[in-house]
Amino acid sequence: MQQKTFEEQLLGIVARRRQRSLLRTTPLPPSPPLIDFSSNDYLGLAHNPHLHDRFLSALQKSSHALGSTGSRLLNGNSREALSLETFLADFHNASDALLFNSGYDANLSLLSTLPQPDSAVVYDELVHASMHDGIKLGRAKYAKKFKHNNVDALRDLLTELLVGKQGQDEGTLCKTAVVAVESLYSMDGDIAPLEEIVQVVEEFDGRACLVVDEAHSTGVFGSQGRGLVCALGLESRVYARLHTFGKAIGSHGAVVLGSPTLREYLVNYARPLVYSTMISYHGLVAIRCSYEYLMEEAVRLQTRMTELVQVFRQAVGPLPPGATLLPSDSMIQGIVLAGNARVVALATRVQAKGFDVRPIRSPTVPKGTERLRVCLHAHNTRQEVLALAAAIRWAVEEVIGRSLVALPKL
């Protein structure tokens, strides 16, 4: 039998994914544009004209090169980068800060380097893919997940890994553990019980440390958008925090907050940092401008978004049997309608009414929990939210009614 070429192998793999309706693409924004209920631009900063003017004004005052020209460890560092890190550390009430090109790079760096060969990683089952990838690249002795937001399950796992049972061989135990969670989860829109999680981690006398990914809570929670950790006053009790700039901040990049020791460690061992070109100068300017604007406007924007969340949930109301509005007080809302085919059909109908919403299929979420993901924004109007809720109710009834006849399995 003639062997397939490498190109033919790839074509076959892509074709099988297409047949399962799981093929990913890079689509352009719809034309004419739909009303945005899918992007992570929660506060509308990415399209804010006042922030746009502020950014251009700041950029025109500088004679810096457009690019950073190299890795941070070679010639890509700058006084502006160091100044921005000092600013971010002060703003988020942290001892030190280290910039990364993306949240993915930051999580990959943290979870691949912090756990030592005699350590364990314990992570919430719903953490982001970047954390999973970092764990896979790491050297931890064990990597174990615990049930989502279940503090008792976390305690049991840490006890099993660090303390063990009476008479247990100490060689099977770990010396330390890294606990990884998010503050606000991107698919369910629910919030981690951070105060209880911190208390559990502290029960193990410094042998466990907590990493909190604040990607979706940055700008949205806390005074002036400092995040959930700051809102709860837990800054000194969380070992490492990650804030990203590509969502509510409306820019690009990320920062890891922690101790000077953590910063120095990552500078030496975080491969995505060591071997990547540093953020360009215009990126540093954009981040600083966004934060300065947020310091002035966060209260107004956060209040607006909170009001729209209440409007949406009241307008959607009880859904027909078979569909569920997930419990969430955040801007991330989910309507669960089990089955890839059904949730795609639901999204298609809502999009046809003029709203940009996206289906989240398994295996991105567990099978049976496929959902329509809705992101509310400070720039959405009350009328738009009410119209979206009406479109969702109509589309759910349409899909559930038609699914009683038949939908193809994917």
DRENVOVO-30751 format. One record per residue (C-alpha): residue in three letters; residue number from 1; z, x, y. Coordinates in steps of 0.001 Angstrom, whole numbers, plus 500000, padded with zeros to 6 digits. Last residue first. Example, Ala and Ser with C-alpha at 12.3 -4.5 7.8 and 13.67 -1.06 7.14 Angstrom:
REM residues 2
<"Ser",2,<507140,513670,498940>> <"Ala",1,<507800,512300,495500>> 
***
This chain:
REM residues 410
<"Leu",410,<515804,478298,515546>> <"Lys",409,<515877,474860,513920>> <"Pro",408,<513368,472348,515224>> <"Leu",407,<514816,469241,516886>> <"Ala",406,<515045,465874,515189>> <"Val",405,<515736,462175,515818>> <"Leu",404,<519387,462288,516837>> <"Ser",403,<518381,465288,518905>> <"Arg",402,<516406,462959,521194>> <"Gly",401,<519488,461036,522263>> <"Ile",400,<521574,464187,522644>> <"Val",399,<518812,465790,524690>> <"Glu",398,<518301,462842,527053>> <"Glu",397,<522024,462157,527494>> <"Val",396,<522623,465818,528309>> <"Ala",395,<519667,465843,530731>> <"Trp",394,<520956,462825,532696>> <"Arg",393,<524478,464262,533007>> <"Ile",392,<523070,467645,533986>> <"Ala",391,<520783,466167,536634>> <"Ala",390,<523677,464199,538161>> <"Ala",389,<525812,467351,538307>> <"Leu",388,<522947,469263,539954>> <"Ala",387,<522500,466540,542580>> <"Leu",386,<526214,466655,543418>> <"Val",385,<526088,470450,543701>> <"Glu",384,<523011,470370,545936>> <"Gln",383,<524602,467757,548199>> <"Arg",382,<527779,469834,548535>> <"Thr",381,<525686,472787,549620>> <"Asn",380,<525268,476082,547760>> <"His",379,<525860,479239,549823>> <"Ala",378,<529416,479760,548538>> <"His",377,<528008,479881,545052>> <"Leu",376,<528381,477986,541794>> <"Cys",375,<527226,479600,538576>> <"Val",374,<526267,477212,535785>> <"Arg",373,<525837,478331,532183>> <"Leu",372,<524321,475798,529781>> <"Arg",371,<525980,476419,526466>> <"Glu",370,<525803,477596,522891>> <"Thr",369,<529252,477295,521323>> <"Gly",368,<528173,476492,517750>> <"Lys",367,<527229,480094,517015>> <"Pro",366,<529371,482475,519037>> <"Val",365,<527951,483476,522452>> <"Thr",364,<525205,486076,522929>> <"Pro",363,<524419,485372,519243>> <"Ser",362,<523882,482557,520063>> <"Arg",361,<522248,481077,523113>> <"Ile",360,<523175,480907,526773>> <"Pro",359,<520793,478528,528526>> <"Arg",358,<520080,479225,532195>> <"Val",357,<520279,477228,535420>> <"Asp",356,<517879,477308,538377>> <"Phe",355,<517821,473712,539610>> <"Gly",354,<514673,471800,540634>> <"Lys",353,<514755,468739,538370>> <"Ala",352,<512509,470525,535861>> <"Gln",351,<515193,473200,535652>> <"Val",350,<517647,470561,534417>> <"Arg",349,<515213,469481,531707>> <"Thr",348,<514492,473033,530577>> <"Ala",347,<518202,473886,530473>> <"Leu",346,<518947,470972,528140>> <"Ala",345,<516016,471794,525861>> <"Val",344,<517232,475396,525639>> <"Val",343,<520726,474091,524820>> <"Arg",342,<519325,471850,522096>> <"Ala",341,<517200,474498,520441>> <"Asn",340,<519978,477089,520415>> <"Gly",339,<522476,474708,518837>> <"Ala",338,<525770,473314,520071>> <"Leu",337,<525878,471760,523537>> <"Val",336,<528595,473436,525590>> <"Ile",335,<528439,472850,529345>> <"Gly",334,<529761,475947,531086>> <"Gln",333,<531082,476617,534572>> <"Ile",332,<531510,479949,536349>> <"Met",331,<532762,479414,539912>> <"Ser",330,<536330,479422,538615>> <"Asp",329,<538709,476600,537708>> <"Ser",328,<537371,476468,534164>> <"Pro",327,<537869,474127,531209>> <"Leu",326,<534507,473927,529423>> <"Leu",325,<532436,470798,530001>> <"Thr",324,<531714,469512,526520>> <"Ala",323,<528693,467882,524885>> <"Gly",322,<528614,466243,521451>> <"Pro",321,<530217,463007,522578>> <"Pro",320,<528834,462008,525998>> <"Leu",319,<530178,463864,529050>> <"Pro",318,<533336,463070,531006>> <"Gly",317,<532994,463953,534710>> <"Val",316,<530046,465937,536030>> <"Ala",315,<530859,464825,539577>> <"Gln",314,<534561,465711,539386>> <"Arg",313,<533790,469146,537960>> <"Phe",312,<531121,469865,540562>> <"Val",311,<533130,468761,543581>> <"Gln",310,<536159,470789,542453>> <"Val",309,<534027,473917,542016>> <"Leu",308,<532433,473261,545419>> <"Glu",307,<535824,473257,547145>> <"Thr",306,<536781,476575,545546>> <"Met",305,<533502,478094,546717>> <"Arg",304,<534077,477102,550331>> <"Thr",303,<537619,478420,550311>> <"Gln",302,<536433,481750,548904>> <"Leu",301,<533722,482056,551556>> <"Arg",300,<536014,481237,554468>> <"Val",299,<538807,483502,553263>> <"Ala",298,<536405,486343,552457>> <"Glu",297,<534705,486474,555881>> <"Glu",296,<536129,489435,557809>> <"Met",295,<537219,491687,554939>> <"Leu",294,<534064,490632,553098>> <"Tyr",293,<531889,491977,555921>> <"Glu",292,<533625,495358,555694>> <"Tyr",291,<533251,495317,551920>> <"Ser",290,<529549,494551,552133>> <"Cys",289,<528974,497253,554748>> <"Arg",288,<530693,499900,552604>> <"Ile",287,<528659,498981,549526>> <"Ala",286,<525367,498979,551457>> <"Val",285,<526102,502377,553027>> <"Leu",284,<526836,503944,549632>> <"Gly",283,<523605,502485,548257>> <"His",282,<521653,503866,551253>> <"Tyr",281,<522991,507305,550360>> <"Ser",280,<521703,507138,546808>> <"Ile",279,<524158,506728,543922>> <"Met",278,<524508,510027,542026>> <"Thr",277,<521903,511188,539530>> <"Ser",276,<523211,510825,536002>> <"Tyr",275,<524409,513461,533514>> <"Val",274,<528055,513862,534479>> <"Leu",273,<528639,510220,535345>> <"Pro",272,<527088,508673,532234>> <"Arg",271,<528759,511498,530239>> <"Ala",270,<532317,510667,531305>> <"Tyr",269,<534238,513774,530156>> <"Asn",268,<534946,516052,533123>> <"Val",267,<534689,513640,536041>> <"Leu",266,<536401,511068,533835>> <"Tyr",265,<539462,513277,533323>> <"Glu",264,<539717,514127,537021>> <"Arg",263,<539635,510450,537959>> <"Leu",262,<542197,509520,535311>> <"Thr",261,<544537,512274,536501>> <"Pro",260,<544152,511134,540126>> <"Ser",259,<545418,507745,538930>> <"Gly",258,<543392,504573,538631>> <"Leu",257,<540419,502703,540031>> <"Val",256,<536939,502816,538511>> <"Val",255,<534128,501917,540908>> <"Ala",254,<530807,500208,540400>> <"Gly",253,<527163,500217,541450>> <"His",252,<524841,497776,543230>> <"Ser",251,<524958,495438,546249>> <"Gly",250,<525788,491768,546772>> <"Ile",249,<529579,492186,546667>> <"Ala",248,<529898,488968,544629>> <"Lys",247,<527817,490440,541795>> <"Gly",246,<526268,493914,541903>> <"Phe",245,<529243,495754,543378>> <"Thr",244,<531403,496192,540290>> <"His",243,<535149,496666,540088>> <"Leu",242,<536776,498382,537096>> <"Arg",241,<540511,498796,536832>> <"Ala",240,<542464,501441,534950>> <"Tyr",239,<546126,501872,534029>> <"Val",238,<547347,498428,535041>> <"Arg",237,<551047,498314,535978>> <"Ser",236,<550827,499809,539475>> <"Glu",235,<548230,497253,540624>> <"Leu",234,<549956,494221,539096>> <"Gly",233,<550651,492274,542300>> <"Leu",232,<549073,489079,540931>> <"Ala",231,<546372,488875,543615>> <"Cys",230,<545873,492636,543279>> <"Val",229,<545072,492330,539581>> <"Leu",228,<542921,489266,540287>> <"Gly",227,<540524,490953,542670>> <"Arg",226,<540598,492474,546158>> <"Gly",225,<538432,489699,547617>> <"Gln",224,<539907,489653,551131>> <"Ser",223,<543273,488698,549573>> <"Gly",222,<542758,488028,545899>> <"Phe",221,<540023,486393,543898>> <"Val",220,<536278,486021,544494>> <"Gly",219,<535349,489382,545983>> <"Thr",218,<535765,491119,542636>> <"Ser",217,<536649,488518,539992>> <"His",216,<533406,488815,538016>> <"Ala",215,<533424,492590,537502>> <"Glu",214,<537214,492883,537264>> <"Asp",213,<537251,494780,533951>> <"Val",212,<540886,495516,533155>> <"Val",211,<541959,498591,531156>> <"Leu",210,<545562,498556,529920>> <"Cys",209,<547516,501467,528454>> <"Ala",208,<549585,501667,525277>> <"Arg",207,<551994,504465,524354>> <"Gly",206,<553904,504049,527604>> <"Asp",205,<557011,502564,526027>> <"Phe",204,<555369,499989,523735>> <"Glu",203,<556781,496856,525381>> <"Glu",202,<554758,497687,528502>> <"Val",201,<551539,496473,526848>> <"Val",200,<553153,493106,526119>> <"Gln",199,<554330,492655,529705>> <"Val",198,<550891,493587,531037>> <"Ile",197,<549281,490955,528795>> <"Glu",196,<551719,488297,530022>> <"Glu",195,<550899,489029,533674>> <"Leu",194,<547191,489283,532913>> <"Pro",193,<546796,485846,531333>> <"Ala",192,<542999,486275,531414>> <"Ile",191,<541016,483773,533470>> <"Asp",190,<538375,481354,532222>> <"Gly",189,<534733,481159,533240>> <"Asp",188,<533668,480718,529619>> <"Met",187,<530634,483048,529741>> <"Ser",186,<531592,485604,532391>> <"Tyr",185,<535271,486011,531622>> <"Leu",184,<537539,486597,534598>> <"Ser",183,<540181,489362,534407>> <"Glu",182,<538458,491178,531568>> <"Val",181,<540288,492886,528731>> <"Ala",180,<540617,496295,527049>> <"Val",179,<543837,497651,525525>> <"Val",178,<543876,501401,524823>> <"Ala",177,<546319,502527,522143>> <"Thr",176,<548436,505598,521488>> <"Lys",175,<549887,507577,518594>> <"Cys",174,<548140,505583,515905>> <"Leu",173,<549556,504725,512494>> <"Thr",172,<548111,505397,509037>> <"Gly",171,<549569,508901,508939>> <"Glu",170,<552994,507440,509571>> <"Asp",169,<552990,506075,506010>> <"Gln",168,<554716,502690,506144>> <"Gly",167,<558343,502630,505017>> <"Gln",166,<559307,499912,507463>> <"Lys",165,<556205,498274,508849>> <"Gly",164,<553887,499549,511527>> <"Val",163,<554858,500800,514959>> <"Leu",162,<551642,501759,516786>> <"Leu",161,<548836,499965,514917>> <"Glu",160,<550659,496952,513484>> <"Thr",159,<552797,496503,516593>> <"Leu",158,<549713,496717,518815>> <"Leu",157,<547965,494121,516651>> <"Asp",156,<550911,491722,516650>> <"Arg",155,<551337,492009,520419>> <"Leu",154,<547660,491227,521015>> <"Ala",153,<547802,488212,518675>> <"Asp",152,<550824,486930,520588>> <"Val",151,<548971,487320,523893>> <"Asn",150,<546002,485220,522798>> <"Asn",149,<543446,485405,525652>> <"His",148,<540572,485448,523131>> <"Lys",147,<541713,486262,519610>> <"Phe",146,<542255,489986,519113>> <"Lys",145,<539722,492718,518432>> <"Lys",144,<540307,495941,516533>> <"Ala",143,<538994,499479,516955>> <"Tyr",142,<540736,502095,514839>> <"Lys",141,<540865,505890,514868>> <"Ala",140,<539240,505981,518288>> <"Arg",139,<536472,508512,518859>> <"Gly",138,<534218,506558,521185>> <"Leu",137,<530531,505618,521090>> <"Lys",136,<531177,502268,519419>> <"Ile",135,<534010,501533,521884>> <"Gly",134,<531701,502193,524831>> <"Asp",133,<529096,499832,523382>> <"His",132,<531660,497065,522935>> <"Met",131,<532872,497580,526500>> <"Ser",130,<529309,497339,527806>> <"Ala",129,<528799,494157,525769>> <"His",128,<531456,492382,527828>> <"Val",127,<534818,491325,526423>> <"Leu",126,<535018,488097,524404>> <"Glu",125,<537007,489289,521360>> <"Asp",124,<539716,490756,523583>> <"Tyr",123,<540119,494433,522825>> <"Val",122,<542440,496801,520989>> <"Val",121,<541278,500399,520877>> <"Ala",120,<543352,502713,518703>> <"Ser",119,<544265,506335,519253>> <"Asp",118,<544580,509426,517020>> <"Pro",117,<541010,510566,517740>> <"Gln",116,<541617,509872,521469>> <"Pro",115,<540761,506635,523252>> <"Leu",114,<539918,507297,526943>> <"Thr",113,<536400,508710,526472>> <"Ser",112,<534108,506054,525000>> <"Leu",111,<535939,503071,526485>> <"Leu",110,<536113,504395,530032>> <"Ser",109,<532640,505908,530219>> <"Leu",108,<530817,502920,528714>> <"Asn",107,<532776,500649,531028>> <"Ala",106,<531723,502679,534068>> <"Asp",105,<528094,503057,533004>> <"Tyr",104,<527809,499303,532401>> <"Gly",103,<529464,498560,535728>> <"Ser",102,<526736,500565,537381>> <"Asn",101,<525985,503861,539126>> <"Phe",100,<529621,504946,539054>> <"Leu",99,<532137,505714,541812>> <"Leu",98,<535597,507151,541192>> <"Ala",97,<538799,505914,542810>> <"Asp",96,<542367,507062,543383>> <"Ser",95,<545919,505826,543832>> <"Ala",94,<545007,502151,543926>> <"Asn",93,<545767,499343,546367>> <"His",92,<542288,497767,546157>> <"Phe",91,<541437,498493,549803>> <"Asp",90,<543070,501937,549767>> <"Ala",89,<541194,503029,546635>> <"Leu",88,<537969,501580,548005>> <"Phe",87,<538312,503444,551323>> <"Thr",86,<539131,506732,549595>> <"Glu",85,<536119,506258,547321>> <"Leu",84,<533912,505495,550338>> <"Ser",83,<535077,508659,552094>> <"Leu",82,<534323,510745,549011>> <"Ala",81,<530818,509264,548784>> <"Glu",80,<530222,509763,552522>> <"Arg",79,<531428,513361,552332>> <"Ser",78,<528697,513922,549763>> <"Asn",77,<528138,514636,546078>> <"Gly",76,<524663,514873,544559>> <"Asn",75,<524441,518677,544594>> <"Leu",74,<525823,519528,541144>> <"Leu",73,<528736,517530,539754>> <"Arg",72,<527608,514299,541403>> <"Ser",71,<524245,514696,539710>> <"Gly",70,<521210,515202,541898>> <"Thr",69,<519150,514566,545013>> <"Ser",68,<521355,511828,546589>> <"Gly",67,<518193,510027,547670>> <"Leu",66,<517214,508736,551100>> <"Ala",65,<518214,511949,552852>> <"His",64,<520794,511568,555595>> <"Ser",63,<519840,511199,559262>> <"Ser",62,<522187,508297,559895>> <"Lys",61,<522406,505680,562652>> <"Gln",60,<519484,503755,561181>> <"Leu",59,<521434,503060,557989>> <"Ala",58,<524359,501482,559819>> <"Ser",57,<522071,499159,561773>> <"Leu",56,<520119,498235,558635>> <"Phe",55,<523347,497348,556795>> <"Arg",54,<524745,495252,559642>> <"Asp",53,<521464,493364,559952>> <"His",52,<521444,492523,556232>> <"Leu",51,<525119,491553,556354>> <"His",50,<524312,489032,559086>> <"Pro",49,<521254,487787,557154>> <"Asn",48,<523213,487115,553928>> <"His",47,<520881,487244,550940>> <"Ala",46,<522896,489540,548642>> <"Leu",45,<526110,488323,550285>> <"Gly",44,<525819,484786,548917>> <"Leu",43,<529459,484676,547811>> <"Tyr",42,<528779,484231,544098>> <"Asp",41,<525601,486309,543933>> <"Asn",40,<525960,486333,540129>> <"Ser",39,<522771,484296,539768>> <"Ser",38,<522416,481036,537837>> <"Phe",37,<522866,478044,540130>> <"Asp",36,<520175,478957,542648>> <"Ile",35,<518063,476035,543811>> <"Leu",34,<514584,476573,542360>> <"Pro",33,<511930,478633,544087>> <"Pro",32,<508317,477421,544162>> <"Ser",31,<507711,479641,542351>> <"Pro",30,<510317,480718,539814>> <"Pro",29,<511798,484216,540181>> <"Leu",28,<509799,486729,538135>> <"Pro",27,<510511,486913,534440>> <"Thr",26,<511680,490042,532600>> <"Thr",25,<511568,488896,528977>> <"Arg",24,<513955,488462,526049>> <"Leu",23,<512700,487043,522761>> <"Leu",22,<515273,484842,521044>> <"Ser",21,<513043,481891,520153>> <"Arg",20,<513402,482754,516439>> <"Gln",19,<509625,483286,516179>> <"Arg",18,<509800,485616,519207>> <"Arg",17,<512402,487766,517488>> <"Arg",16,<510184,488025,514425>> <"Ala",15,<507236,488994,516624>> <"Val",14,<509264,491717,518353>> <"Ile",13,<510157,493296,515003>> <"Gly",12,<506586,493059,513775>> <"Leu",11,<505170,494635,516923>> <"Leu",10,<507678,497471,516598>> <"Gln",9,<506577,498205,513056>> <"Glu",8,<502924,498034,514076>> <"Glu",7,<503527,500624,516810>> <"Phe",6,<505170,502960,514291>> <"Thr",5,<502162,502639,512013>> <"Lys",4,<502439,500533,508898>> <"Gln",3,<502051,502203,505503>> <"Gln",2,<499037,501328,503391>> <"Met",1,<500000,500000,500000>> 
***
